[in-house]
Amino acid sequence: MKSAIVLLADGFEEVEAVTPIDYLRRAGIEVTIAAVSGNLPVKGARGIVVDADVTLYDLLVNQQETVAIYDAIIIPGGMPGSTNIAASPEAGTLIMEMAAAGKLICAICAAPAVVLAPLGILSGKKFTCYPGMEKTVQGGRWTDERVAIDGSIITSRGAGTAGEFAAAIIGQLLGETEADRIAQAVLLQRG
């Protein structure tokens, strides 16, 4: 069974978090929601509260092989959620370890620019993000595509592209047939 971890910090963009969680679970992917700030539950940018499964700190302390467990890490955007994730040494370390292991690194909206770029993950990679934030990214190749895939890096533009972002993750983990099945089930138009 494939698995993914979703990092949530106070101020996350709700649609960008819940849509991938929902779609991946529909596809049979095991999803763990990890609270970066240590607060359970986590409050989104619009005041919607989401119960995390675990704090990132507890997960890292209690799991010897966290990187080996997950096939993908998903980082929603939103402000100050993206800034809060970027400020977490534990989140940065996990993201870097997963990137080094060739796992899927998936970020949407502000997260590619605010979280991934400072870690050097976008260097030499095609990426997209919330319009205008690409100006802060050094070394990456920005595209205005709604979802950009470059090797193990998946990025997307914002809340309006969250369904396509989730389907792209499913496509990379389980294949395009499964991504299309989920898209049809939720009436998502792809492409």
KETORDREN-150850 format. One record per residue (C-alpha): residue in one letter; x, y, z. Coordinates in steps of 0.2 Angstrom, whole numbers. Layout:
N
- rest,X,Y,Z
- A,X,Y,Z
...
# end
This chain:
191
- rest,X,Y,Z
- M,0,0,0
- K,6,17,-4
- S,7,31,9
- A,9,49,10
- I,11,62,24
- V,3,79,24
- L,11,93,34
- L,-1,105,42
- A,4,121,52
- D,-8,134,58
- G,-13,145,44
- F,-13,132,31
- E,-25,134,15
- E,-39,122,19
- V,-44,117,1
- E,-26,113,-3
- A,-24,101,12
- V,-41,93,13
- T,-43,89,-6
- P,-27,79,-8
- I,-31,70,9
- D,-48,66,3
- Y,-43,61,-15
- L,-28,50,-10
- R,-39,41,3
- R,-52,38,-10
- A,-38,30,-20
- G,-33,18,-6
- I,-17,28,-1
- E,-14,28,17
- V,-13,47,22
- T,-5,53,39
- I,-9,71,44
- A,5,78,54
- A,4,94,64
- V,20,104,62
- S,18,116,76
- G,13,103,89
- N,-5,109,90
- L,-18,96,89
- P,-30,101,80
- V,-23,113,67
- K,-32,129,63
- G,-32,134,44
- A,-31,151,36
- R,-50,152,35
- G,-53,146,53
- I,-57,128,48
- V,-50,116,61
- V,-43,99,56
- D,-38,85,68
- A,-21,79,64
- D,-16,61,67
- V,0,65,75
- T,12,79,78
- L,27,79,67
- Y,39,79,82
- D,31,64,90
- L,31,55,73
- L,50,58,71
- V,54,53,89
- N,44,37,88
- Q,48,31,70
- Q,65,25,67
- E,62,25,48
- T,50,39,44
- V,57,42,27
- A,55,23,22
- I,37,23,28
- Y,31,37,16
- D,30,37,-3
- A,26,56,-4
- I,25,71,7
- I,12,85,3
- I,14,103,8
- P,-1,114,7
- G,0,132,5
- G,-8,146,14
- M,-1,160,24
- P,5,160,37
- G,4,141,36
- S,18,140,23
- T,29,151,33
- N,26,141,49
- I,31,125,40
- A,47,133,33
- A,51,139,50
- S,51,121,57
- P,68,112,57
- E,59,95,59
- A,49,99,43
- G,64,105,33
- T,74,89,38
- L,60,77,34
- I,58,86,17
- M,76,85,13
- E,78,67,18
- M,63,62,7
- A,70,72,-7
- A,87,63,-5
- A,77,46,-5
- G,69,50,-21
- K,51,51,-13
- L,38,62,-21
- I,39,80,-15
- C,22,89,-18
- A,19,107,-14
- I,5,119,-19
- C,2,138,-19
- A,14,147,-8
- A,23,131,-2
- P,34,129,-17
- A,42,146,-15
- V,41,148,3
- V,45,130,9
- L,54,121,-6
- A,64,134,-14
- P,74,139,2
- L,79,121,4
- G,86,121,-14
- I,74,108,-19
- L,68,118,-34
- S,85,121,-41
- G,86,116,-59
- K,68,110,-58
- K,52,115,-67
- F,39,121,-55
- T,24,132,-53
- C,16,141,-38
- Y,4,155,-33
- P,5,169,-46
- G,19,181,-42
- M,28,170,-29
- E,39,163,-43
- K,49,180,-42
- T,56,175,-25
- V,63,158,-32
- Q,81,157,-37
- G,87,143,-48
- G,70,135,-53
- R,62,135,-70
- W,44,143,-67
- T,30,138,-78
- D,12,144,-78
- E,5,126,-79
- R,-8,122,-67
- V,2,107,-61
- A,20,105,-65
- I,29,88,-63
- D,48,87,-64
- G,54,70,-59
- S,49,67,-41
- I,43,86,-38
- I,25,90,-40
- T,20,108,-38
- S,3,117,-41
- R,-4,135,-41
- G,-18,136,-28
- A,-34,131,-21
- G,-42,131,-38
- T,-30,118,-44
- A,-30,107,-28
- G,-40,93,-37
- E,-28,92,-52
- F,-14,92,-39
- A,-21,78,-30
- A,-25,68,-46
- A,-7,71,-51
- I,0,64,-35
- I,-12,48,-37
- G,-5,46,-55
- Q,13,46,-49
- L,9,34,-35
- L,-4,22,-43
- G,-4,26,-61
- E,-15,37,-73
- T,-29,24,-73
- E,-32,26,-55
- A,-30,45,-56
- D,-43,45,-70
- R,-55,34,-59
- I,-54,46,-45
- A,-56,61,-56
- Q,-72,53,-64
- A,-79,48,-47
- V,-78,66,-40
- L,-82,74,-57
- L,-65,82,-59
- Q,-60,88,-76
- R,-42,84,-80
- G,-32,92,-94
# end
